[in-house]
Each structure stands twice: as structure tokens, then as C-alpha cells.
Amino acid sequence: MKRSYIVGGVVVAICVVAGGGYFYSNYAEEKVKEEIAKAEQKIKSLFKGLGPEFDEGETSLSYKVAGTGLSGKVDLENVVIKNSPNLESERRSISISKLLLSNIGDLLNIENAENFKAYTGRGGYIGFGHLRIKGIPIIKINEAVEANPDKIVEALKIITFSDFRIENLKIKEEKKSPEQYIASFSIGKLENNTLTDVTLKNLNFQERENKPKISVESVSLDKFVLPLVLEDEEKIARNVSDAFGLSALKVEKITFSEKESGVVQLGSLQLDVGRHNELINDVNLKLTAAEIPKSALLESGFIPEEILDTVNQNKLIFNASMSSVSDFSASTSSIEISANLEQLAKVGLNLTLGGISEDLIKKLEGSPDSGLLNEITKDITFKTIGFSFSNEGLTEIALKLAEKENGLNRQQISEIVGVSIESNKNLDASQKAKIKTAIQTFIKSGQSLKLSINSKNPSGLKTNSILMSFLTGSLGEVLEFDVAAQ
């Protein structure tokens, strides 16, 4: 991948010199040729720098000026830079069939680049069908590189552009490697080291022919802070904790295919991130319509074979979501998790904590050690936790298995659960009655069950308080249990 960036540098160098470096208002063919001739050695040097194979034999640059015009327009055709080694296997080249450039002030526009291909050796190549990009401050970049040739990062910091689009991007590492492909890749703008409105469509990746193939219909994100120009660990940690400025990410129709399991749809993924005073306080993650082969579930042992044997289909559909919301004004943070395996069940879990403040989140961003972490989090309190279950077929299967394997019917299971609840020392009589009634109702109907445990103290309970209450059999004095069933 590193080599592809350098290949891109060679292309940019051609664009710079084709534009004359100083952007004349009215180009003439001889002037274009004169400027390219001045920088020909620099272009060849970049080409040779791609690797030792690129430095074999003589290096040549050829092109045709198809036209020039006002506003610094230059139309080149059949641009080719190549070496001429003794061995055909060592031949390397970069070619562009059409390259249309223009400028506005000091900004370079690549209005159209067509049929680009760079042969990188061993049967490998990088190519695309079409490229467009506008507003590159090419003179400032060139000056920055010449002033600090060993500090490319400084030049990268000043790069800006807009309306970037590349189509039919193909990368092949070597002859035996599969071709990696992206149908289209667009960026609305790069400014202040931040990409905005990024979209990729129809991606296909495969490491080796005998490895799984991954395809993605589309990827979109609203913005992304580039990590390549970050200078120290503190900045890196800050950007990681800020999710690199991301607010919305969507990945649609992920497909995984291999010889053993065939084609599996991994579904679509959506991530939304909200902030308060530059701190992340709202995260929503959703996975929809993911296919899980029954064979994979059998191998994992996560779901008993006896249950999976009752499912008629070879694949089960899985949906999941997670949300985390922090309300700093109320010093609370809530987490909700939901998972649904269609034809079996849907389960949910929610948790609410107190003592969550902006100051606490800022301290946690600094990656504290265990001692400091305990000190920072000592004021966090437990407010509520909840669990929910909705039946889509699992209850009937489990009850039939219980009767088949253990000889227990619904009534017997209900009685066993009732005895267990009655023996619990942490519950008072009214709590025991409520829980026992709800669970026994669920065993009879098998439709849904909701359980919530809430702190009786509105501010919540610290961990040591809950532990001491459990050890002394007095949880019912500090916690309220609520159970509902259908």
C-alpha cells in the first residue's frame, strides 16, 4: 500500500510540471514542453525511488500535448514513464491515456485523468479508470517539500482539495494475488487535516485465492480526522478517544464468502456519534440482517446442538444494537444492548450509572493506570439494571428438551423455581411473591419476561454498599426488584 502512495506522488509530479509550476494564464504547447523538460529528471528520480526494480536500465518519459487553453488548461495524452531493463520481468511503467489539467489562481485541478495503470512488478499493478480532484495548493506543497525534504509530514499538513472522485480502482500485489477493487471512491473535501463526505461503493477484497473474500456494497462517513500527520502520543490518544472526529458511519451489505461456508451476508452496520463540549456522550451502533450459518453456531458451542437441530434453515438472521448516552447535567450514563436471533429469541440489557461527569470522562481519556483509575471511578454509582426476553421459538424448544432430557414438565419447573425464590434471603416476602408470580407466568406462557433492579437511593449505590448488603442478606433494603411477564 505504501508503494501506491509513492506512485500517486509521481502522478502529482507530472501534474505540477505540466502546469508549469507557476501557472501561466495562457498556455502554449511549447511552454508546456519546456516546463516538463525542466522537471523531467525530478519525475524520473521519483519513478526510480519506487524500488530497485524501477531503477533498472534507462528511464524514459513520453507524452503528447493534445491542447492548451485559457485558465491554465493543459490536455495531455498517452503519458508514459518507464524503464528499459535487460530482462522483460524487470520492466516497470506508469501510464495515463488522458490527463486534463487546469488552474484557478495557485490551485491545481485535475479535471480528468483516464486509464491510469502502474505496473509494479511480479505481475502486480495499480490502476483506475477515471480520476477527478480540484483545488490542490500545488505550489505551497512543492515549496514545503523543497524547504524540508525530510519532513514530508509538514507538507501533508497543508494539503487541501475538494470534489475528489476515483472510479474503477484496481490493485493487484502480484500475479498470484487476487485483484482488489473499488468501483468508486469520493471525498467532498480535505481541509484542516479532516476528510468530509467520504463514500466508497462496491468494494471487493481478498488476501489470497484460498482466503475468504469480503465484499461491501457501500461505505459512507461524514468526516474523519486523518491520523497520518499526528505528531505525538498525546494527540493520537486524543483523536482515538474522539473517534477521529467521526459522527456518522454506514457500511451496507457486507458479504463474506469462502469455499467451505459459501456466501454469507454479514448485514449492514451503522454508527452514530454525538458530542457535548467536544466530549463523546452519545454512541449508537446497529447491526442488521447478518446471516450466521448454523454450522458456525454448532462449532462455537454457544447454542446447544439440540436447540439448533430444531431450526429448519441453514442460516439464522442476527440483529443487534448498542447505545450509550451520557447526560452530564444529571451525572448519569445509560447503556442499552439488544440482540435478536430470528426464529429463537430477542434479549435486551440496560444499565444506568450515576456519578458520570465531564471531568471524569476527561480523566479517563488520559489512559490512567489501575491505581488512578480506581480513584477516578470511586464515585460511580449503580442506579438500575434491566433484562428482557422475547420469545420467537426458543421457549418451546427449551421446555420440550427439559421434558425429554430431564423428565420435567412446565408445572414441575415452575415449582422448582418457586422453591428457589422462597429460599432467597435477600428478598422480603412481597418481593418474593412478585418475582415468583412473574416467572411462573412466563414458564406457562413462554412469551416475554422483563426484570429490573433499581436502587432505592435516587443517587444510586456504590459497589461496596451493594456487596455489603448482599453479604448481610439485606439487598431487599437497598434495591427494588420489579418483574413482569406475559
N, C-alpha and C positions, 0 to 999 in steps of 0.2 A: 504494500500500500504506500510505503514511503516513496518508492520509485515513481508512483503515479503523480505525487505532488511535484517531483522534480520535472517529470515530463510536462506537467502543467506550466512550470516555470519557463521551459523552453518555448512553449506556445506564447506565453506572455511576452517573452523577449522579442519574438518575431513581431508581435503586435506593436511593441514600443518602437522598434526601429522602422517598421513600416509607416508608422505615424510620424516619423521624422524626429521624434524626441522633443521637438519644440512646437509642434502643431501650427503649421502654416495655414493661412485662411484659404489659400487656393493651391492645390497640389498640381504638380505636373509629373508625368511619368518619369522623366529623367531625375527629378528631385527625389522621388521615392527610391529609385535605384541607387542614387548617391548615398542616401541615408542608410539603406540596407547594407551597402558595401562598407560603410564606415564601421558598422557594428557586426559585420559577418564573423570576425574572429571571436567576438564575445558569444555569439549564438553557437558557434562550433564548440567553444570551450564548455558551455552549459551541456551541450549534447554529449561530449566526451565524459563529462562528470557523472553521467548516469551509471557508469560502471566500466570496468576494464574492457569488456567486450565492445563497448561503444567507441573505444579509443584505438581499435584495430584498423590499420590501413589508413587511407586518405579519407577525409570528411568533406563532403560537398553539399552546397546549398543551391537549389534551383527554384524558380518561381516565374510566374507570368503576371505582369501588371495588366489587368483587364480593363481598368478605368480609374480615373481620378475625378474629383469634383469639388464643389464648394463645401464649406464646413468641414474641411479636412477629410473628405471621403476618399478612401483607398479601397480598390477592389482587386484582390489578388486571387489567382487561380493556380492550382497544381503546385502548391508549396511543398517541397520535399527536401529534407535534410537526411543524409545517410552516410554510412561509411562504406569502404570498399576493401574488405579483408581478403586474404588469400582463400580462406575457407568459407563456403556458402553458409555453413551453420553459424558463423560468427557475424553474419550480416545483420545490421540494425538500421532502422529507419523511422522517421516520423513524417507523416504526410497529411495535408489538408487540401481537399479538392477546391474549396471556395472559402475565401476569408474577406468579409466586408467590414471595414473599419470606418469610424467617424469620430469627431471630437466636438465637444462644446466647452470652450474655454480650455482649461487644463485637464478636462475629464475625457477619458477614452471610452468609446462604446464599441464593443464587438457586436455589431448588428446581426451578423450571421456567420457562423463557421460550420461548414458541412463536411461530412465524411472524413472525420479525423481518425487516423489509425497510427499507433506507435507499436512497432514490433520490438519486443524486449528480449527475445532470445528463447531458446528451448521450446519454440512453438507458442510462446506467450505473447499477448498483445493487450493494449488498452485502446478502446475506440468509442466513438459516438457518432450519431447521425446528424445532430444539429445542436448548436450552442448559441446562446444569446446572453449578453451581460452588459449593463450600462453604468456609467458614472464612476469608472475606476480612476483614482487620482494618480495616474501612472508616473508623472514627473516627480511628485513628492516621494513615491515609493522608490523610484530609481535613485533619487538623491539620498534617501535614508540608507539604502543598501550600499551605495558607494562611500558614504561617510563612515559607516560602521559595517564593513563586510562580514565581520564575525558576530554581529548581533542582529540576526535576521528577525528575532522577536520584536525588536524596535520597529522594524519596517512593517511587520504584521499588525502592529497596533494601529497604524494609520490607514490600513486598508478599509475602504468603504466601496459599496456598489449597490445597485438596485436591479430589479427585473432580471434576475438570473434564471435561466432555464436550459436544461440539457436533456436531450432525448436519445433514447436507444443507447444507453451507456453499457458497454460490454468490457469485461475484464477477464482475461484468461492467464493464469500464472505460468503454465507450461502446457505442452502438447497433451499430456495425460490428464490434466486438470479439467474439471467441468467449467463451463463459461458462467460467470456471474453476470446478472443482467438487471438493469433498472430501466423501465420504459420511459419514465420522465422524472426529473428532479428539479424542483423550482424553489427559489428563495425570493421573498418580496424585497428584503433589504438587509444589508450588513452595515451597521453603524454602531460606534462605541463598543466594538467587540461583541455585538449582540446580533444574532440572526433572528429575523421575524418572518412569519408566514411561510413556514417550510412545509413542502409537500413532496412526497415520493409515491410513485404509483407502479404497481406490478413489479415487485422485487422477487428475484429468484437467486437463492444461494445454495451452494453445495460444495463442501470442502474437498471431497474426493468422490469418484464414481461409486465406491462401495459405502459411502456415508449417506446419512439421511439428507433429503432435500427439503428446504424450507422456502415457501412462497408466501408473499404478503400482497394483498390487493392494494392497500394504500396505508401510508403513514402521514400524519399531519401534526404539527405542533405550532403553537402561536409564537413562541420565542425561545431562544436558547443562548446563554452566555458561553462563548467559546472558551474552553479551558486551556488552549494551547499557548496563550500569552500570559498566563498567571505566573507570577514571579516567585512566590514563596508559599510555604505550607499553610500559613495563616489564611491567605487568600483562597487557596484551594479548599480548605476546610469550610470557609465561609460560603463559597459557591456551592459546595456539595450540600451543606445544610440548607441552602436556599433552592435546592433542586435546579441549579444553574438558571434561575430566573423563569423556569417553565411554569405556565399557568394552565395549559390545556394540551393534552397529548391523546391522539386517537390512532389505534392500529386496527385495521379492519381485515377480517377473513385471513387469519394465519393458517396455513396448510403445511402439515408435516407428512412426508412420505418416505417410506423405505420398503425394501423387498419383503421383510418379514411381516410387518403390520399393515402394509398397503398405505392408502391415503387416509389421513386423519385430519379433520378440521379442528384446529385449536381455538377457534372462535375469534371474537373481537375484544380488544382491550381499550378502555377509556380511563384517562386520569385527568382530574381537575384539581388545581391547587389554588387556594385563596390565602391572602396575606392581611395582616394588621400591623401597621407601622413597620413594614418590611420583614416581619416575622411570619412564617407559615403557621396558620391557625386553622386551616380547613383543607382537608385532603379527602378526595373521593375517588375510589378505584373500583372499576367494574369489569368483570369478565363475563361474556355472554356466548352461549351456544358452542361451548367447547365439547368436542367428542372425545370420550375416553373408551378405548377398546376394552371389552370385558376381559380379554386375555391379560391386559396390563393390570387390571384390578385384581385378578386371580393371583398373578405373580407377586403383587405387593402385599397380599395378605391383609389389606386394610379392611376389606369386607369379606366375611366368611363365604367359602365356596358354596355352601348350602343355600345361601341367600341369592348369590349370583346365578345359580343354576335355574332359579325360577324366572329369571328375566329372559324373554324370548329373543331380544335383539342382540347383535354382536357388539354394538356400541351404545353407551349411555351418554345423554346430554348433561353437561355440567355448567351451572351458572353460579357466580359468586360476586360478592360486593363487600367493600370495606369503606367506612367513612370515619373520619376523626375530626372533631370540631372543638376548638378551644375558645371559651368566652372569658377573656382576661378580666373584663369588668366584674364578672361573677366568680372569678377564680376557679373555674371548672373546666374539665375536659371530658368529652364523651366519645366513646368508640363503639361502633356498631359493625358486626360481621355477620354476613348471611351466606349460606351455601345450599345449593339445590341440586340434587342428583335426581333428574326426572325419572319417574316410574318407581322411585323408592321414597325419598323424603326431602324436606326442606328444614334446615336448622338455622337458628339465629342466636347471636350472643351480643349483649350490650353491657357496657361498663361506664360508670361515671365517677370521676375522681375530683376531689377538691384540693385547694392549695396550689393550683396551677396559675402562675403569674408570668408576665413578660420577662421579669428579671430571672426567674428560674429557667425559662427556655433559653435565654441568652447565655447563662452559665453552662447549660448542658451542651451548647454549641461548641464550647471550648474543649470537648473530649476530656473531661476530668478523670482523675484516677479513682479507684474504688473508694478510698477514704473521703475524698472531696465529694464524690457522688452521693455517698451516704449522708453527708452533711447538707448537701443541696436539697435532697429529696426527703429529709426528715419531717417536713411539714405537710407532705402529701397525705390526703385522707381518702378513705373509701366512702362513697355515697350510695351507690347502688350497682347491682349486677343482675342481669336477667338472662334467661334462656328460653327459647321457644322451639317447638317441634310441630311440624305439619306433615301429616301422613299422606303419601302418594302410593302406598302399596307395601311399605316396609313393615308396618304394624301387623298386618295379617300374616305376612311371611314369618315374622319372628314368633308370633303366638302359635302358629302351626308347627314350627320347629320345636318350640318348647314342649308342646304336647307329644310330638313324635319322639324327641330325644330324651325327655325327662319325665314324660307322663303327667305333665301339669296342664290343666285347663285354665281358662280365664279366672274362674272362681277361686281356684287354688292359689294362683299367682296373686290375686287381689288380697287374699287372706294373709299370705306370707309378707306382702308389702305392708299391710296394716299392722302386723305384729312388730315389724322392724321400726315403723314410725312410733308406735306406742312406747318402745324401749329407749327412744332417744331422750337423753337427759337435758339437752339444750333447748327443748321446746316445752312451752306450757300447754295446758290441756286444750285451750281454744285453738292454738296454732296446730297442734297435732290433729285435731278434728278437721280443720280446714284443709290441711295438706292431704290427709288420708282420704277425705271425700273426693278431692280433685283427682288424685292419682287413680283411685278405684273407678271413677267415672271414665278416665282415659283408658284404662285397661278394658273396660266394657265396650266403649265406642271406638277407641283407637284413632280418633281423628286429629286432635290437636291438644297440646299441653303448653302452658306458659307458667314459668316460675320466676319470681323476682324476689331479691333480698335487698332491703333498704335500711340504711342507717336511721335510727330514731333521732339522732342528733342532726339537725339541718346542716351543720358544718362538716359532717362526716366523721369517720372514726380512723384513728391511726392504726397501723398494723399491730403494734404491741398491745393496744387495747382489745382488738379482736382476738388475738392469741390468748390473752389472759382470760377473757370471757369464755373462750372455748375450753380452756383447761379447768376452769372452775364450774363448768356446766351452766353458764348463765348467758349464753348467746341470745336467748329469747328476750333478755332485758335490754339489750342494746341494738338488736336487729329485729326488723319486722319481715315476716315471711308471707308472701302472697302467691297463691297457686290457683290457676283457672284451667278448666279442661272442657273439651267437647267430645 
